[in-house]
């Protein structure tokens, strides 16, 4: 039998506000345990929540960008459950009247993913398990950090479609400025609901939920594993149990955590401490008019304004911070194509080697722009410039000072180049003979010998021309 995998996502996104959703505690990542909380976010009796207006703005802006209908009158509900990381035993969320509904995201290839809803809610705390003492400690710093939860329709069929959607979602939210979407810090977390069914069937199978997957690699592998596991169960005549499962990165497998709850298990009811949120058309129009330029629009502009190929524009706009960095380098006078080549080459390579995102890059646009200028002025050749780039990347050091201190300025004295060529020929007569007898590789060897004498500081083009000229002499 041929099987079809059906997937829906619930993506939790921490919003980039300075304070929490219902109190004035900081949302800063890190900090000593239980130092970023107060009586409100820890649910002390007699406290009253007050909605952070910026949370509402960010939620609506995200909904507009995801083509959602905005609910003119929404409200908050209490989701009741007891767990150690939720000290007041309920979470303030939205069930009955979420802020946004019925959106759509085009992921390319003629595929559109439906957005069922987007709602606001508060985050829970964090449990820290100590296997040595067999104890679990509670850190409530994250309690009350504002979230939007984006729930899709079950429109995905493959892990590749899921990753394409998440990459586009992350890009959109970063360009909006509503979240940094740093998965390693938990700013973007994904729950995957997955079931399988016979190909051609329209009836959904029993689903499982995989919780809090925090990397694209883990999401892709978990989907592939869980799909295989369910198919094997059904082919053996067994049944899939509706449950919540956790992904084990080391074992490359999912395992059961608990039976999956339904909405009625949470005993939702409207939160009596928070009034409904009513939005005027003037407010919505203000937010629509203030929406920033998103990645697709920047791609189109870069092709039109700078004449860059589509591949360059796709790479440059893959992260907002990278795109902003590119624009700053160009604004400082660097030719757009040169800036693009450096960013797609050396910059991305340096970030990858450090497992670093563009938003955390230590190198400033001014430093890269100066390095590009030194190459254009003929003061550095490209290879030496790469060496300088690697030396100053982490400290954002002074390029001119580094070049001067290490004597790296390019040799532009033709007589020195000619002298180095003469010496290379004198020291390597066999290579000269090999080239003249048709062995082209000998040319590269001779060029390398000249560059080595000049300690890599000569213009490679000038050296190539000098070697070629000398070889053609009779």
N, C-alpha and C positions, 0 to 999 in steps of 0.2 A: 504493500500500500504506500502511496505517496502522501506525505504529511505537509501541512502548512503551519508555520509558526505565526502566531498573532501576538503583537506586543503593544502595550501602552505604557507611557511614562508619567511619573510624578516627579517633577524637578523642584527642589527647594533651593531658593536663591536668597542669600543674605543681602540685605540692602545696604548701600554705602552711606547711611546716615551717621551722624556723629553720636547720636544718643539712641536709646532703645525705643521700642514702639509705644510703650505706655508710661515711661518714666524718664528721668534725665540722666541715668547712668550711662557711662561711655560704652560704645560698641567696639573699642579698640581690641584687636586680636592679641592674645597673650595676657600677661599680667599674672601676678601671684593668685593662686586659687581663692575664690570667694572674696575678691577685692573690688569687683566691678558690679556689685549688686546692692540693693536697698530693700526696705520693707515691701515696696510695690512689686518688684520683679521676683521676689522670693515668696510672695503671696501671704504676707502677714495679715492677720485679721484686722478689719477696719480700714484697710488701705483702698484707695480708689484709682483706677487706671484713667489716663488722659491720652487720647490718640495724638501721636506725633504727626503733624501736618505734612512733613516731608515724606513720610511713609506713604501716605495717600497719594501724593503727587507722583512719586516714583512708580507706584503700582499702576496708576492711570497711564503714565507715559509708556510703561512696558506694554500695557494692554493695547494702546493705540498702535504701537510699532508691530504688534503681533496680529493686527487686523481684527481685534475683538470689538464686540459691542460693549459699551460702558454702561454699567447699571447706575441709573440716576439716583436711586435710593437703595443703598445697601446697609447691611448691619452685621454686627459681630455675634457669634454664638459660642457657648461653652462646650468644649469636647471633654467629657469626663472620663478620666482613667487615673489609676494610681500607679506611679512608678517613681523610684527614688530620685530621678533627675527632674521631676516636676513637683516641686514642694507643695503647691497649692492643690494638687490632685485634679486640676483641670487645665486645659489649654484654651486660650482665647483664639478662635479661628473664625472662618465663615463657611457655613454649609448651605443655608437656605437662600441667601441673597448675596452671592459673591460679587466682588467689584467688577469683574470682567467675564464675558462668556463668548462662546462661538467664534473663536478666531481661526486663523489658518496660516501655515508657514509652508512656502514653496521650497523644497529642498533640491530642486533640479531634476532633470530626467523625466519631467512630466508628473512628478510625485508631489502631492500636497498632503500635509499632515494637519488634521483638525485639532484645534485647541478647545477642549470641552469647557474649561474655566480657568481663571486666574484669581486667586484669593489671597488676602492678607492674613497673617497669623504671627504669633510669637514663637520663638525657638525655645526648646527645652535646654536644660543644663547638660553636663557631660559627666559620664561615669568613668572612673579610672580604675581598672582592674589590676591588682598587684598579685601575681601568681605566687610570689615568695611567701607573703604573709596570708594568702588566701583571703584577702579583704578587698572590698570595693569602696572607693572614696568618691564623694560627690563634689564637683566644682560647679557652682551656680553662676559663674560669670556670664555664661551664654544665655541664661534665662532672660527672656524678654527681648533678645536681639530680633529686629524685624525681619520677617521673611515674606516673600511671595511664593506661593506654590502654584506651579503651572501644570495642569493635568491635561494630557492629550487624549484624543480618541484612540481606540485600538487599531491604528492605521499602519503600523510598522510591520514588515514581514521579514526583515533581515537585520543583522547587527550593523551592517554598513549604512542602512537607512537611519538607524538610531544615531550613529556617530555623526552623520551628515547634519541631522537635525540639531544635535547638541552643539556642534561647532557653530552653526548659524545662530542658534539661540545665544550662546556665549558671546559671539561677536556683537550681536544686536544690543545686548544688555550692557556690554562694555562701552560701545559707542554712545549709548544713551547716558552713561555715567551713573546708572542706578546700582551697579554692583561691580566689584573687581573680578568676580567669578573665579577666584583662586581656589581650585579644587583641593590643593594640598592644605589649605586652611579651613576647608569646610564651607567656603562661601557658595559653592555650587555642589549640591548632592543629588543623587538620582536614585529613585526607586523604580525598579523594572517589574511590571506586571506581565506575565508570559503564560500563554497556553498554546496547545497544539490541537489541530483538528485535521480530518481527512481533506485532502485537496479537493476543492469544489464545494465543500460544505459551507453553509452560511451560519451554522450554529456554533457559538463559542464554546471551547472546552473549559475544563476546570483550570483556573489560573493559580499561579503562585506569585508571591511578591518577594523580590530580592531587594534588601534594604541598604540605603546609604552607600551606594557604590560611588567612589570618589576619584576615579580616573577613567579616561576613555578606554584604556587597555583593559582594565578590570571589567568595565561594562560589556565590552565586546566578548571577552572570554566567558563571562558569566552567562550571557545570552546563549552562546554556542553550547556550553555545558548543559544548561538547564533544558534547552530544546532537545538535546540528545537523551537526557535522563527521562523526560516525559514520554518521548517516543518509545524508548525501550520498555517503560512500564506498560504502556498501552499495547505494544506488540506481544508482551508476555501475558496479556489478559488481566493485568492488574489495573488499579485505578489511581489517578492523580489526586492527592489530598490538597484541598485549599489550605495553604499555610504561608507563613512568612519564613523566608530562608535567608541565611547570611552567606556571603561569598568568602571562602577561605583562599587567600592569595597563595599561600604556601602549598596547599593541597590541590589547587586548581579545580576546586569543586564547591558546590553549595551544600549547606546542611540546614536541617530544620531548626527553627528557633521557637516558634509557637504557632498555634492555629490562627488563621487569619480572621480578624474581627470584621464585622459589618457595621454600617452606620448606626444601627439600633443598639449595638453593644456599647456605644459611647454615650448614649442618652443625651444627645444634643438638645439644648434649649437656648433661646436668645439671652445674651448677656445682659443682666438687669442694670449693670453699672455704666454701660456705654450707649449713648443715644445713636439712632440711625445716622448714616452719613448721606447727606443730600447734596448732589452736584448740580450746579447751574450750567446752562449752555455756554454762558460767558466764560466760566472757569475752564470748561473743556476746550473751547475755541482758543483760549490763551495757551493751553498746553500744546494743542495741535500746532499752533504757529511757532512755538518755541522748540519743536522737535529738532535735534541736530542732524547733520549729514551722516547717514549710515554708510556701511562698507560698500554696498553696490553703487551708491551715488559717487562715492570717492573713486572707485575703480573707473567709472565712466569719465570722471573729471580728469584723472591722471592721464588717461589715454588722450583726451582732447587737449588738455592744457600743456602737458609735457611730452606728448608723443611717445609714451611708454607702451611697450607691447602688453597684451592681456596677461601674460604669465607674470610679468613684473608687478602689475597692479594687484593681481590676486595675492601674491606673496606679501606685498607691502601693507595691504589692508587686512591681512589675516588677524592682526592684533591692533587695537586702537593705539596703544602706546608706540608700536612700531611705526604706524602711519604718521602719528604726531611727530615722532623723531625724524622721519624722512622729510616732512614739510619744514621742520625747523632747520635742517641741514641745507635744504634748497634755499630757504629764505636768507641764509647767511652767505649765499653766492655760489654754492656748489652746483655744477651742472646736474640736472635731474637724473640723467642716465648714469653718470658716475656715482652719484649718491645711491641710486638703486642698486648698482653692482656691488658696492661696498656693503650695503645693508644685507642684501640677499646672500652675499658670500661671507665676508669676515665677521660681520656683526652676528648673524644667525648662528654661525659656527661657534663663536665665543659664548653666546648664550646657551647653546646646546651643551657645550662642554662643561658648563657650570650649573646645568639644570636650572636655569634662571629664566624668568619671563621678562619680556621687554620693559614692562612697567618698573622692574627693579634694576634696570641696567645702570651701572655706575658711570659709563662713558657719556659725556655731554655732546649735544649736537655741534657745539662750537669746536670741540676737539677734533671730531671727524671732519668737519668742514675745513679746518686748517690743514689737516693731513692731505685731503684731496687737493687743496690749493698748492701745497708744496710739490706734489707730483705734477700738477699742471704747469707750474713754474719751472720744472726741470731740476729742482733742488734735491728731489728724491726720486729714485726709480721705484717701480711698483713693488718689487720684491723687498726692498729695504723699507718701504712704507708699511708693508705688512708686518715686518719685524717691529717697527715702532708702534704700530697699532696694538700688537700683543703685549708690548711692554707697558703701555699707558692705559690699557683698557680698565683694569681694576681700580686704579687710583685716579683716573681722569687726569693724568699728568700733563705737564706743559710739553707739547710736541717739539717746539723750537728748542727748548732747553735740552731735551733728551737728545735731539739730533746733534746739537753743538757739543754736548758733554761726551758723546760717543763717536764724534768725528764721522758722521754718516752722510754728510751732504754729498750729493752726486758730483763725481768728477766730470768736468766739462772741458777739460784741456785736451784738445785733439792730439797734441804731441805726446802726452802721457799714454793715451790709448794706443797710438802708433808704436810707441816703445814697448808696451806690453805685448802687442801683437808680434813684433819682431822677436821678442824673447820666447814667446810661446812656440813660434815656428822653429826657432833655433833649438829649443829643448825637445821638440817632438817632430823630428824630420820624417819619421815613419808615418805619422798621422797625416802630414802634408802629402806624402807620397800616396797613401791610401785614398785620400780624397781625390787626388788628380787621376787615380786609376779607377774611379767610379764608386767608391765607398762613401755614400752621403753621410753616414753616421759620424765619420771623422770630423766633419764640419762642426757638429755640436760639441764634440770633445774639445776642439781647439777654442771655440767660443768660451767654454767652461774654464779652460786654463787661463784665458785672458781675464775673465771675470774674477777668478780666484786671485790673480796677482793684484787686481785693483780692489780687492776685498768687497766685491759685490756693489761697489759704489758708482760704477760707470753706467751710462745709458745703454741698456741691452741692444737697442736699435743701432746705436752708433758703433758698438762693438761688432755686431753682425755685419754691418756694412764694411767696416775696416778689415775684418777677416776675409770676407768675400773678395774685396778688392785686392788684397795681398795674394790670395790664391789664384787669381786670374792673371797676375803678373808673370811674365815669361822670364 
